[in-house]
Amino acid sequence: MLIGSYDFALVFLSLCVAILASYTALDLAGRITGARGAARVLWIGGGAVAMGLGIWSMHFVGMLAFRLPIDLGYDLAITLLSLAIAMLASGFALWLVSQPELPAWHLCLGAVAMGAGIGAMHYIGMAAMRMQPGIVYDPLLFALSLLIAVAASGAALLIAFRLRRHTRHVRLLRGGAAVIMGFAIVGMHYTGMAAANFPEGSFCGAAFSGLDSGWLASLVIVTTLAVLAIALLTSILDARLEARTELLSSSLAKANAELTQLALHDGLTKLPNRLLLEDRINQNILKLQRNGGYFALLFMDLDGFKPVNDAFGHHVGDQLLVAVAQRLRAHLRANDSLARIGGDEFVLLAELRHPDDASNVASHVVGLLSQPFEIDGHELRVSTSVGIALYPGDGVDQQELLINADAAMYHAKSLGKNGYSFFESSMNTNARQQLQLLHDLRVALERGELRLHYQPKFASGSGRMLGAEALLRWQHPQQGLLAPVRFIGLAEKTGLIIPIGDWVLDEACRQMRLWYEQGHQDWRVAVNLSALQFCHGELVETVRQTLARHALPANCLTLEITESTAMHDVSASQVILEQLAEMGVDIAIDDFGTGYSSLLYLKRLPANELKIDRGFVRDLEHDGDDMAIVSAIVALGQALDLRIVAEGVETPEQQAFLTELGCDSLQGYLLGHPLPPEHIPS
């Protein structure tokens, strides 16, 4: 056998390269873990090149350190193949340790795969010498070298996974781990070299046509060190940039928190300001809508604060406000919120078990602030007037609640101060707004501001349009287009509903006449009658004159009255409805199922149509009770030979169910929105 020897300078150099490659790999693992998207792919790719070149270079320098008493060389293609295998194994290792978890079976499979890659790199690299005859390997040492490669790979993967995060002393720990990993890699390599036996008379087939080992050592070492240095330097610089970015992000977050604090809190008392208070009110409203319960807004204004401020100066006044805030805050319950919304005004949001508890809270607040304050050597006394608005009941949103609590506070002041008052509807400015709206409504007819929109009705089976329902709108000169809910209540309270109702009937018939002349003799226009209209003695004559004025057949008009209106005085209702029916006008019972119908009386009324209330249609797909109610109404209507109209149809599923059930006609946003008459298809 040929006897080999080693250049120990190169052996030591191979160990240094192995340690440097190991440290670079550990550092790159940390970079990859924090990277995302394309940056992650680039780090894995670049890391695979640097780490693979480092491991391969250690192997190659180790081979160059080996001397035989013959000329040696290395086949270029096979050498590059061993380098490619080292890079692939490195890329796989970096990808594996960058995963969120590293289960034991992943670690074992990864160790075997990476160990096999390193072993293949080594022995393919040995094959690059193209020895003739071939190298004879000692089976035990050969197996031992592969076992060392697998064990070293497993340890390297585990260490890299554990040290990938940037924690305290991580670089020192990586340095120690790199030394251990370097010795393990070198141990595997030189065990593999020890397993190689070269028979007497062997010669190197690549000695003359392959790479010359004389200058190759210097080239490999310089290139490898350069690549590893660049990779390591890039990783370190990126880590510093990331650290600075994190520091900047932390500073920005801190600054943002401070700005948020300033934006949402009062600068003097540090209490929440109006903006934060409004948000908390909204949150409580949502909470109570889900879970039920009550809360109160206590609007507090300090009595006697201005004289203190004028007598002792703003400095003492500010200290007094801070003392008031501290005293109130010290007695807050866990779920209460105290805010300063300006000047000497504070608002307490207090959750309640029962609405009556609000008076206890208000009494406590009044008592707290009636006690003297020691400010800058002065004993100062103030009191407070408290206005209370309750939810639910005194407002639907934070703005209305605050306005009403403020109105109640001024009422408390008017009663002598140093006390509290609950909100009553007569206290706020809404009364003035309603008065103005009523004034505008009185002249709306004269100014021609009322409008009718029409919502089409369609046959359930064929989809043919059967007519439309007239819906009142008010084109207010300042507030825009108003729905009836904004003004019908006022009209009914003041009796204005009678002339307005007459106008609606006249305008609807005028429009129906136009449609009639356009060939829609089978259409009907539906007009809603209010309870006051229905009871008005001249209703029947008004209907008769209106139909005559527009030369309109009576069967083109449908008058809709609510179930409750019809049942209020059944005998009187029956007389009126019979007169209208004799005229030929169709009668529809609107919102059927929501009132207190008596089937005994219902069958006596000369109605032609039942309208199923939208409340039953809305949850039809999800509520079994609604399905049962609608089915019962349809069956009842069919038994009484009445047409069935379902309103509020908004989904295809509702349409399909109601059609299958036997409704004659349908109405709702799915089929058509209320529109001005010029937009109704004719």
C-alpha positions in Angstrom: 0.0 0.0 0.0 1.1 3.6 -0.7 1.9 5.4 2.5 0.3 8.9 2.7 1.3 12.0 4.8 -0.3 15.3 5.8 0.6 18.9 5.5 -0.4 20.0 9.1 -0.6 23.6 8.1 -3.3 22.8 5.6 -4.9 20.5 8.2 -5.2 23.3 10.6 -6.4 25.6 7.9 -9.1 23.1 7.0 -10.2 23.1 10.7 -10.4 27.0 10.6 -12.5 26.9 7.4 -14.8 24.3 9.0 -15.3 26.5 12.1 -15.9 29.7 10.0 -18.3 27.8 7.8 -20.2 26.5 10.8 -20.4 30.0 12.4 -21.6 31.5 9.1 -24.3 28.7 8.8 -25.5 29.5 12.3 -25.7 33.2 11.6 -27.5 32.7 8.3 -30.0 30.5 10.0 -30.9 33.5 12.2 -31.2 35.7 9.2 -33.5 33.3 7.3 -35.8 32.8 10.3 -36.6 36.6 10.4 -36.9 37.0 6.6 -40.2 36.8 4.7 -41.2 36.3 1.1 -38.6 36.8 -1.6 -35.9 37.9 1.0 -36.3 34.5 2.6 -35.6 32.7 -0.7 -32.6 34.8 -1.4 -31.1 34.2 2.1 -31.6 30.4 1.7 -30.0 30.5 -1.8 -27.1 32.7 -0.8 -26.6 30.8 2.4 -26.6 27.5 0.5 -23.8 28.8 -1.8 -21.7 30.2 1.1 -22.2 27.3 3.5 -21.8 24.6 0.8 -18.6 26.3 -0.5 -17.3 26.4 3.1 -18.0 22.8 3.8 -16.6 21.7 0.4 -13.6 23.9 0.8 -12.8 22.4 4.2 -13.0 18.9 2.5 -10.9 20.0 -0.4 -8.2 21.7 1.6 -8.1 18.5 3.7 -7.6 16.5 0.6 -4.9 18.9 -0.6 -3.2 18.4 2.8 -2.9 14.7 2.0 0.4 13.7 0.3 1.2 10.5 -1.7 4.5 9.6 -3.2 2.9 10.1 -6.7 1.6 13.1 -8.6 -2.0 14.0 -7.8 -4.7 15.9 -9.6 -8.5 16.3 -9.5 -11.0 15.9 -12.3 -12.9 19.2 -12.8 -16.3 17.8 -13.5 -16.4 15.4 -10.6 -15.0 18.1 -8.3 -17.7 20.5 -9.3 -20.3 17.7 -8.7 -19.1 17.3 -5.2 -19.4 21.1 -4.7 -22.9 21.1 -6.0 -23.9 18.3 -3.6 -22.4 20.3 -0.7 -24.5 23.4 -1.7 -27.7 21.3 -2.0 -27.2 19.7 1.4 -26.5 23.2 2.9 -29.6 24.6 1.3 -31.7 21.8 2.7 -30.3 22.3 6.2 -31.0 26.0 6.1 -34.5 25.5 4.9 -35.1 22.8 7.6 -33.9 24.9 10.6 -36.0 27.9 9.4 -39.3 26.1 9.9 -41.5 27.1 12.8 -41.1 23.7 14.4 -38.5 20.9 14.3 -40.1 17.6 15.5 -37.8 14.7 16.4 -38.6 12.8 13.3 -37.9 15.8 11.1 -34.6 16.2 12.9 -33.7 12.5 12.3 -34.7 12.5 8.7 -32.8 15.8 8.2 -29.7 14.4 9.8 -29.7 11.4 7.6 -30.3 13.4 4.5 -27.7 16.0 5.3 -25.2 13.4 6.5 -25.7 11.4 3.3 -25.1 14.6 1.3 -21.9 15.4 3.1 -20.7 11.8 2.8 -21.5 11.9 -0.9 -19.6 15.1 -1.3 -16.6 13.6 0.4 -16.4 10.3 -1.4 -17.3 11.8 -4.8 -14.5 14.4 -4.2 -12.1 11.5 -3.5 -13.2 9.9 -6.7 -12.2 13.1 -8.5 -8.5 11.8 -8.3 -9.5 8.9 -10.6 -7.1 6.5 -9.0 -6.0 3.4 -10.9 -6.6 0.9 -9.5 -9.4 2.3 -7.4 -9.2 3.3 -3.8 -9.9 0.5 -1.3 -11.9 1.6 1.7 -11.8 0.0 5.1 -15.5 -1.0 5.8 -15.5 -0.1 9.5 -13.9 3.3 9.0 -16.1 4.0 6.0 -19.2 3.3 8.0 -17.8 5.2 11.0 -17.2 8.3 8.8 -20.9 8.2 7.6 -22.1 7.7 11.1 -20.0 10.8 12.2 -21.5 12.7 9.2 -25.1 11.9 10.3 -24.5 12.6 14.0 -22.6 15.8 13.2 -25.4 16.9 10.9 -28.1 16.1 13.5 -26.2 18.1 16.1 -25.6 21.0 13.7 -29.3 21.1 12.8 -30.4 21.1 16.4 -27.9 23.7 17.4 -28.8 25.9 14.5 -32.5 25.6 15.3 -32.0 26.5 18.9 -29.7 29.4 18.3 -31.5 31.0 15.3 -33.2 33.6 17.5 -31.4 36.8 18.5 -31.2 36.4 22.2 -28.7 37.6 24.7 -25.1 36.3 24.2 -26.3 34.5 21.0 -23.1 35.3 19.1 -20.9 33.9 21.9 -23.0 30.8 21.9 -22.8 30.5 18.2 -19.1 30.8 18.3 -18.8 27.9 20.8 -21.2 25.8 18.8 -19.2 26.6 15.6 -16.0 25.2 17.2 -17.7 22.0 18.2 -19.4 21.7 14.7 -16.0 22.4 13.0 -14.3 19.6 14.9 -17.1 17.2 14.1 -16.9 18.0 10.3 -13.1 17.7 10.3 -13.4 14.5 12.3 -15.7 13.0 9.6 -13.4 14.1 6.8 -10.2 12.7 8.3 -12.0 9.5 9.3 -13.0 9.1 5.7 -9.5 9.8 4.6 -8.2 7.2 7.1 -10.6 4.7 5.5 -8.9 5.1 2.1 -6.2 2.6 1.1 -4.1 3.1 -2.1 -2.6 -0.2 -3.5 1.1 -0.3 -4.4 1.6 0.8 -8.0 -1.5 3.0 -8.0 -1.4 6.2 -10.1 -3.7 9.2 -10.3 -5.6 9.4 -13.6 -6.3 13.1 -13.1 -2.7 14.0 -12.4 -2.0 15.4 -15.9 -5.5 16.3 -17.3 -7.2 17.5 -14.1 -6.7 20.4 -11.7 -3.2 21.1 -10.5 -3.1 20.9 -6.7 -0.1 23.3 -6.6 -2.0 26.5 -7.1 -5.5 25.1 -6.4 -5.1 25.2 -2.6 -4.4 29.0 -2.6 -7.3 29.7 -5.0 -9.8 27.6 -3.0 -8.8 29.0 0.3 -8.9 32.7 -0.9 -12.2 32.2 -2.7 -13.8 30.4 0.2 -12.7 32.9 2.8 -13.9 35.7 0.6 -17.3 34.1 0.1 -17.7 33.3 3.8 -16.6 36.7 4.8 -19.0 38.4 2.5 -21.9 36.2 3.6 -21.0 36.7 7.3 -20.5 40.5 6.8 -23.8 40.7 4.9 -25.6 38.8 7.7 -24.1 41.0 10.4 -24.9 44.2 8.5 -28.5 43.0 7.9 -28.8 42.1 11.6 -27.7 45.6 12.5 -30.1 47.1 10.0 -32.9 45.0 11.4 -32.0 45.9 15.0 -32.0 49.6 14.0 -35.3 49.1 12.2 -36.8 47.4 15.3 -35.5 50.2 17.4 -37.0 52.8 15.1 -40.3 50.8 15.0 -40.2 50.6 18.8 -39.6 54.4 19.0 -42.4 55.1 16.5 -44.7 52.8 18.5 -43.8 54.6 21.7 -44.3 58.0 20.0 -47.6 56.8 18.5 -48.7 55.6 22.0 -47.8 59.0 23.4 -49.7 60.8 20.5 -52.7 58.5 21.1 -52.5 59.3 24.8 -52.4 63.1 24.0 -55.2 62.7 21.4 -57.5 60.7 23.7 -56.8 62.2 27.1 -57.1 65.6 28.7 -53.6 67.1 29.1 -54.4 68.6 32.6 -56.2 65.9 34.5 -55.0 62.9 32.3 -58.6 61.8 32.2 -60.2 60.5 28.9 -61.3 63.4 26.7 -64.5 63.7 24.7 -63.2 61.6 21.8 -62.4 58.6 24.0 -65.5 59.0 26.0 -67.7 58.9 22.9 -65.9 55.7 21.8 -66.5 54.1 25.2 -70.2 55.1 25.1 -70.5 53.4 21.7 -68.8 50.3 23.0 -71.2 50.2 26.0 -74.2 50.6 23.7 -73.0 47.7 21.6 -72.4 45.6 24.7 -75.9 46.3 26.1 -77.5 45.6 22.8 -75.9 42.1 22.9 -76.3 41.4 26.6 -78.9 43.8 28.0 -78.5 46.0 31.0 -78.3 49.8 31.7 -75.8 52.6 32.0 -76.1 56.3 32.9 -74.2 59.3 31.7 -73.8 61.8 34.5 -72.9 65.2 33.0 -71.3 67.3 35.8 -70.6 71.0 35.8 -68.8 72.6 38.8 -70.9 75.3 40.6 -68.7 78.2 41.8 -65.6 77.3 39.8 -65.5 80.6 37.9 -65.3 82.7 41.0 -62.4 80.5 42.3 -60.6 80.9 39.0 -61.1 84.7 38.9 -60.1 85.2 42.6 -57.1 82.9 42.8 -55.9 82.7 39.2 -55.8 80.0 36.6 -53.0 78.1 38.3 -55.1 77.4 41.4 -58.1 76.8 39.1 -56.1 74.1 37.3 -55.0 72.5 40.5 -58.7 72.4 41.7 -59.7 70.7 38.5 -56.9 68.1 39.0 -58.1 67.6 42.6 -61.7 67.1 41.5 -60.6 64.5 38.9 -58.5 62.7 41.5 -61.3 62.6 44.1 -63.8 61.3 41.6 -61.4 58.8 40.1 -60.5 57.4 43.5 -64.2 56.5 44.0 -64.8 55.0 40.6 -66.1 51.4 40.3 -64.2 49.0 38.0 -66.5 49.4 35.0 -67.1 53.2 35.3 -65.3 55.7 33.1 -64.7 59.4 34.0 -63.9 62.0 31.4 -63.2 65.7 31.3 -64.7 67.2 28.1 -63.8 70.8 28.6 -63.5 73.6 31.1 -65.1 72.5 34.4 -67.3 69.9 32.8 -66.9 66.2 33.6 -68.9 63.2 32.4 -69.2 59.9 34.3 -70.2 56.8 32.4 -71.6 54.4 35.1 -72.9 50.9 34.4 -76.1 50.1 36.4 -77.9 47.0 37.5 -81.2 48.9 37.5 -82.1 52.4 36.2 -83.0 53.6 39.8 -79.3 53.1 40.8 -78.4 56.2 38.8 -79.8 58.4 41.6 -77.5 56.7 44.2 -74.5 57.3 41.9 -75.4 61.0 41.4 -76.0 61.5 45.1 -72.6 60.1 45.9 -70.9 62.4 43.3 -72.7 65.5 44.6 -71.7 64.5 48.2 -68.0 63.9 47.2 -67.6 67.3 45.5 -69.4 69.3 48.2 -66.5 68.5 50.6 -63.8 71.2 50.7 -60.6 71.1 48.7 -57.2 72.1 50.1 -55.4 73.8 47.2 -52.2 75.8 47.6 -52.9 76.7 51.2 -56.5 77.7 50.4 -59.7 75.9 51.5 -61.9 75.9 48.4 -65.5 74.9 48.2 -67.4 74.1 45.0 -70.4 72.0 44.3 -71.7 70.3 41.2 -74.9 70.1 39.1 -75.5 66.7 37.6 -77.6 65.8 34.6 -78.5 62.2 34.0 -79.3 60.4 30.8 -80.1 56.7 30.8 -79.5 54.1 28.2 -81.7 52.7 26.9 -84.4 55.3 27.0 -82.8 58.7 26.7 -81.0 58.4 23.4 -79.9 56.0 20.7 -76.3 57.0 20.3 -73.5 58.8 22.1 -74.3 62.2 20.6 -77.9 62.2 21.7 -77.1 60.8 25.1 -74.5 63.6 25.7 -76.9 66.3 24.5 -79.7 65.0 26.7 -77.4 64.7 29.8 -76.2 68.2 29.2 -79.8 69.5 29.0 -80.6 67.7 32.2 -77.5 69.3 33.9 -78.8 72.8 32.9 -82.1 71.9 34.4 -80.4 70.9 37.6 -78.7 74.3 37.7 -82.0 76.0 37.2 -83.4 74.2 40.2 -80.7 75.7 42.5 -77.5 73.9 41.7 -75.7 71.3 44.0 -78.1 68.5 42.9 -79.0 66.3 40.0 -81.8 65.9 37.5 -82.9 63.1 35.2 -83.4 64.0 31.5 -86.9 64.6 30.3 -87.8 65.0 26.6 -89.0 68.5 27.3 -85.5 69.7 28.3 -83.5 69.4 25.1 -83.3 71.2 21.9 -85.2 68.5 20.1 -88.4 70.2 21.1 -87.3 73.3 19.1 -86.3 71.1 16.2 -89.6 69.4 16.2 -91.4 72.7 16.3 -89.4 73.9 13.3 -90.1 70.7 11.5 -93.8 71.1 12.2 -93.8 74.7 10.9 -92.1 73.5 7.7 -94.6 70.6 7.4 -97.5 73.1 7.5 -96.3 74.8 4.4 -94.9 71.7 2.6 -98.2 71.1 0.8 -98.4 74.8 -0.3 -94.8 74.7 -1.6 -95.2 71.5 -3.4 -92.5 69.7 -1.4 -94.3 66.4 -1.0 -93.4 63.6 -3.4 -94.7 60.1 -4.1 -92.4 57.2 -4.8 -93.8 53.9 -6.0 -92.7 50.4 -5.1 -93.7 47.8 -7.7 -95.7 44.7 -6.9 -95.2 41.5 -9.0 -97.1 38.3 -9.6 -95.2 35.6 -7.7 -95.4 33.0 -10.5 -95.0 34.9 -13.7 -93.1 37.9 -12.4 -95.6 40.2 -14.2 -95.9 43.7 -12.7 -99.3 44.2 -11.1 -99.1 47.8 -10.0 -97.3 49.7 -7.2 -97.6 51.0 -3.7 -97.5 54.8 -3.2 -95.0 55.8 -0.6 -94.8 59.4 0.7 -91.6 61.4 0.8 -90.9 65.0 1.8 -88.3 67.0 -0.2 -87.3 69.3 2.6 -85.5 72.4 1.4 -82.8 72.1 4.0 -82.7 68.5 5.1 -83.2 66.8 1.8 -85.5 63.9 1.0 -87.2 62.7 4.3 -88.8 59.4 4.9 -92.3 59.3 6.5 -90.9 58.2 9.8 -89.4 61.7 10.3 -92.7 63.6 10.0 -95.8 61.3 9.9 -95.9 61.2 13.7 -96.1 65.0 13.8 -98.7 65.1 11.1 -100.9 62.6 13.0 -100.5 64.6 16.3 -101.5 67.8 14.7 -104.2 66.6 12.3 -102.1 67.5 9.2 -102.4 63.9 8.2 -105.9 64.6 6.8 -104.9 67.1 4.1 -101.6 65.2 3.5 -103.6 62.0 3.1 -106.0 63.6 0.7 -103.1 64.9 -1.4 -101.5 61.4 -1.4 -104.8 59.8 -2.6 -105.2 62.5 -5.3 -101.6 62.3 -6.6 -101.6 58.5 -6.6 -104.9 58.4 -8.6 -103.5 61.0 -11.0 -100.5 58.9 -11.7 -102.6 55.7 -12.0 -104.6 57.5 -14.7 -101.5 58.1 -16.7 -100.5 54.5 -16.4 -104.1 53.5 -17.3 -103.9 55.5 -20.5 -100.5 53.9 -21.3 -102.3 50.6 -21.4 -101.9 49.3 -17.9 -105.6 48.8 -17.2 -104.7 45.7 -15.1 -102.5 47.6 -12.7 -103.6 48.7 -9.2 -102.1 51.6 -7.2 -102.1 51.0 -3.4 -102.5 53.9 -0.9 -101.9 53.6 2.8 -104.5 55.1 5.1 -103.6 56.3 8.6 -105.8 55.5 11.5 -106.9 59.2 11.7 -107.7 59.2 8.0 -109.7 56.0 8.3 -111.8 57.4 11.1 -112.4 60.7 9.3 -116.0 61.1 8.4 -115.4 62.3 4.8 -113.1 59.5 3.8 -115.6 57.6 1.6 -116.7 60.8 -0.2 -113.1 61.9 -0.7 -112.3 58.6 -2.3 -115.4 58.8 -4.5 -114.6 62.4 -5.7 -110.9 61.6 -6.3 -111.8 58.6 -8.5 -114.3 60.7 -10.4 -111.9 63.6 -10.8 -109.4 61.4 -12.6 -111.9 59.3 -14.4 -110.3 56.2 -12.8 -112.1 52.9 -12.4 -112.4 52.1 -8.7 -110.8 48.7 -9.1 -107.5 50.4 -10.0 -107.3 51.6 -6.4 -106.3 49.6 -3.3 -106.6 51.2 0.1 -104.4 49.7 2.8 -105.2 49.9 6.4 -103.3 48.3 9.2 -104.7 45.3 11.1 -104.7 47.3 14.3 -106.7 50.1 12.7 -109.3 47.8 11.3 -109.7 46.0 14.7 -109.8 49.2 16.8 -113.6 49.6 16.3 -114.7 46.6 14.2 -118.3 47.7 13.7 -117.3 51.2 12.5 -114.6 49.7 10.3 -117.0 47.3 8.8 -119.4 50.1 7.8 -116.6 52.2 6.2 -115.0 49.2 4.4 -118.3 48.0 3.1 -119.0 51.5 1.5 -115.6 51.5 -0.1 -116.1 47.9 -1.3 -119.5 48.7 -2.9 -117.7 51.5 -4.7 -115.4 48.9 -6.2 -112.2 49.9 -4.3 -110.0 47.0 -3.2 -109.3 46.8 0.6 -106.0 45.4 1.9 -105.2 44.5 5.5 -101.6 45.7 5.9 -99.0 44.3 8.4 -101.2 41.3 9.0 -100.1 39.2 11.9 -98.6 42.0 14.0 -101.8 43.2 15.6 -104.6 41.5 17.6 -106.8 40.0 14.9 -110.0 38.2 15.8 -110.7 35.7 13.0 -114.4 36.0 13.8 -114.4 39.7 12.9 -111.8 39.4 10.1 -114.1 37.2 8.0 -116.8 39.9 8.3 -114.6 42.6 6.9 -114.9 43.1 3.1 -111.2 42.8 2.5 -109.7 41.6 -0.8 -106.1 41.3 0.2 -103.8 40.4 3.2 -100.3 41.8 3.3 -97.8 39.7 5.3 -95.7 42.0 7.4 -92.0 42.3 6.4 -91.0 41.3 10.0 -92.1 37.8 9.3 -90.4 37.7 5.8 -87.1 39.1 7.0 -86.0 36.0 9.0 -88.0 33.5 7.0 -84.9 31.4 6.0 -83.6 31.1 9.5 -86.6 31.2 11.8 -88.9 28.2 11.9 -91.5 30.2 13.8 -91.7 32.8 11.1 -92.1 30.0 8.5 -95.0 28.6 10.4 -96.6 32.0 10.9 -96.3 32.9 7.2 -97.7 29.4 6.2 -100.6 29.9 8.5 -101.4 33.4 7.2 -101.3 32.1 3.6 -103.6 29.2 4.4 -106.0 31.6 6.2 -106.0 34.0 3.3 -106.7 31.3 0.8 -109.5 29.9 3.0 -111.1 33.3 3.1 -110.6 33.7 -0.7 -108.2 36.7 -0.2 -105.2 37.7 -2.3 -101.9 37.3 -0.4 -99.2 39.9 -0.7 -95.8 39.4 0.9 -93.7 42.6 1.4 -90.1 42.9 2.4 -88.8 40.3 -0.1 -85.0 40.7 -0.2 -83.5 37.4 -1.2 -84.1 34.8 -3.9 -84.7 32.2 -1.2 -87.5 34.2 0.3 -89.0 34.7 -3.1 -88.9 31.0 -3.9 -90.4 30.0 -0.6 -93.3 32.5 -0.8 -94.0 31.6 -4.4 -94.1 27.9 -3.6 -96.3 28.6 -0.5 -98.9 30.2 -2.7 -98.6 34.0 -2.3 -100.2 35.8 -5.1 -97.9 38.8 -5.3 -94.5 39.9 -3.9 -93.0 43.2 -3.1 -89.5 44.1 -1.8 -86.0 45.4 -2.6 -85.1 42.2 -4.4 -87.8 43.0 -7.0 -87.9 46.8 -7.0 -87.0 49.8 -4.8 -89.4 52.7 -4.3 -88.8 55.0 -7.2 -90.2 58.3 -8.6 -93.0 57.5 -11.1 -90.8 58.5 -14.1 -88.5 55.6 -13.3 -91.2 53.0 -13.0 -91.0 50.8 -16.2 -94.2 51.3 -18.2 
